[in-house]
Amino acid sequence: KSKIKLFDSILVLNFTGAKEFKIFESFLRNKYFNSKIDGDISFVKNFFFNLNLDVNQISLRKLLFRFIPESETSTVLNSGLSKKINGSINFSMKHSQSFIGRINDLNMLLIFENGDLRIKNGSAKLPHDSIVKFDLLFGDNSNSPFLDFSLDFYSQNTKKFLKKFNIHRSFDKETSLSTKGKINLRNNKIKFFSIVSDKSEKFDRQDVLNIEKNFNQNVLNTGILGVTDFFKLKKFANELLN
């Protein structure tokens, strides 16, 4: 049993084992999040872990600002992910407040592999009977860092959901949107490979180019953290839909 003050964090770690450890009834707390931890860590050949992280509270923007430079001129992520860190974390959070309201049942699998971070099977319940599912891949290449993404959104009450963004146009009550693309983290530019609404209507190339231009100008103009800024996303949505 141990209690460790690690930089600005408190880590309580209970474990059994020698080169292979079983973690139980442990937690990590800092100014960014409060979480419970259990799982396995191995040092048999290389460092490898398979952990469960049950988060009670999180300040996502503060956490992201810890790893991503805030300056407009700093375009490359400073994640510090070591190529020697390999393993997976099952992340779960029952609920959290956000700029669009309460988010419930946030789940994802984080896979660390040779300096890259992959997020698989991400899902969350959003306000007004809406759901989002996503997969991400962050490639920490100093010459050409990137973020690949795949996102599926579905809402049973689109009109109420979009009111959060001050959009009052008439929409079908149920809508869906699927998109895949890549964000170049050196120049902060997005490229959509496909955008499909209601599972069948594929956006033409000119519409996609207009969306890319709008997103780059209004969301990514000061860096990747724009995707967590409600006012930037609101401006993007209003210019696109109003």
N, C-alpha and C positions, 0 to 999 in steps of 0.2 A: 504494500500500500504506500502511495506517495502523494504529496501535494507539492507542486512545483510552480514557482512564479517565473514565467517565461516571457521576457520582455514586458508587454502590457497585458498579459493573460495569466489566468490562474488555471492550472491543469491538475485535476485530481485523477490519479491513475491507479486503478486496482487491477492486478494481473497475476497470473500464475504461468510458470513455464521456464525454459532455459533459452534455447535458440528460437523456439516457437512459443509465442505468448498468447494467452487468452485474456482479452480485456473485458472487464465487467464492472458495472455500477460506477462508471467514470463520467467526468464532465469537463468541458472547457468553457470558460467564461472570460469575456473581455468587453470592451466598449462597443464592439460590433455585433456580437451575438452571444447567446447562452444556449448550450447544447449538452445533451447526454450522449455518451459514447460507449459502444461495445463492439466486439469483433475479434479479429486475429491479426497478429503481426509476426512476420518470419524473418530471421537473419540466416537461414540455413545456407543459401547460396548468395543471393543478393537481398537487399532490403525490399520487402513486399508486404502489402497490407490489404485487408479486406474488412472495412469498418462500416458500422451503422451510425449515422449522425442524426439524432432526433432533436431538431432545433425548436426551442421554446420561444425565442425572441431574436430578431435580426434587424440591423440597420443596414440595408443593402447598399445604399449610395455611399455611406461612410466606409463600408468594407471595400467597395470598388475603388474609391479614391485612394485607399491604402496601396493598391497595386497599379493603378493607372495614373500617369502624370496629368495634372490638372491644366498645365500650361497649354495654350493654343499651339505653340511650336513643338510641343512634345507629342509626337504622333505614334511612337513605338511603345508598346506595352512594356512595363518594367516588372514583369511578374516574378522573375527570379525562380521559375520552375526548373528544378534540376533534372537533367536527363537520367539521373540515378534514382529518382523517385518514381516508383511504379506500384500501382495498386488501384483499388476502387473504394468508393464511399457511397453507400446508399443513403441519400439525403431525404429527409422527410420533415414537413412542418404542417401542423394542424391548421393554423390560421395566422394571418398577418394583415395589417392595415396598409393600404397603398393609396396612390392618388386617384385610383378609379374605384376605391372602396375596399371591402373586405375580400381577401383571397383565402380560399380554403383548400386543404388537402394538396399542398404543393409537394410533389415527389419527383426525384430524378436520380439517375445513376451517374456519378462522376468517375471517369476513368483517367488516371494519370499514366502516361506512357511515353517515356524517353523525351520529356520536355513538352509534350503536347497534352492538352486537356480536352477530353471529349465528354459531352453531356448527352446521355441517351435516355430515351423514354421519359422525357420531362412532361409533366402535366400539372394543371392547376384548375380549380373551379373559380371562375370570376363572377362578379355581380350580375344580376338579372339573367340567371340561368344560362350563363356563358361558360365555355370551356376552351382552354388553349392546350395544345400539345406541341412539343418542340424537341429538336435535336440540334446540338451545337458542336463545333470543333474549333478550338483555338490552337493555331499553329504558331509556336513561339520561335519563329525564325527571324533573327535580327536583321536580315537583308530584306525579307518580304513577309512580315507577320500578317496573319489573316484570321478571319472568323467566318467559317462556313455555317449556314443556318438552314433549317427546314422548320416551317411553322404551319400549324393547322389551327384555325379559329372557327368556333361554331357558337351561335347565339340563338336562343329561343325567343329573345325579346330585343332585337337589334335597336329599335327606336329608343328604348330606355337606356341601353348601354351607351349609345352615341350621344345622349344628352349630357353625359359626363364631359364631353368635348365641345359642348355648345353647338352641336349639329342637330338641326331640327327638320331635316329633309325627310320625306316619306320613304321608308324602306319596307320590304317584306318583313314580316315578324320574325321568320326564321331565315338566317343567312349563314353561309360558310365561306371561308377564304383559306386557300392553301398557297404557300409561297416557298420558294427555294432560292438561295443566293449566296453571295460572298461579300464581306466587307474587307477592303484593303486597309489594314491598320497603320500603314505608313502614310498614305495620303488621305485617309478617312473618306473613302468613296465606296458606295454600295453598288452592287451589280445584281439584278434579279435574273435568275435563269428562267423562272416561270412564275406567273401569278394566275391562279384559277379561282373563280368565284362560283359558289353553289355547285361545286364538283364537276362542272361541265363547261362553263363559259371562260375560255382562255383569253387573257388580255392580249391585244395585238402589240407589236413591237413599239409603235409610236407611243401608245399609252404607257408602256413599261418605261420607256425613256423619260417621259414626263414625270412619272412617279419617282424615278431615280434622281432626277434633277431636283425635284421638290424636297426629297428626303435629304440629299446632300446639303442643300442650302439651309434648310430649317432645323435639321436634327443633328447632322454630323459636322456642322460648320465649326464647332470648337472641340471636336473629338468624339470618341466612341461613347463616352458617358452621356451624350445627348439622348441615347435610347432610354435612359432612366429619368429624363427631365420631362415632367408633365407638360410644362408650358411649351417646350419645343415640339413635343408630340401633338399637342393641341393645335398649334399653329400649322403644322404639317397637315393634320386631318382637316382643318377648316379650309385651307387653300385647295385641298384635293376634292372635298365633298360639298362645300357650300357654294 
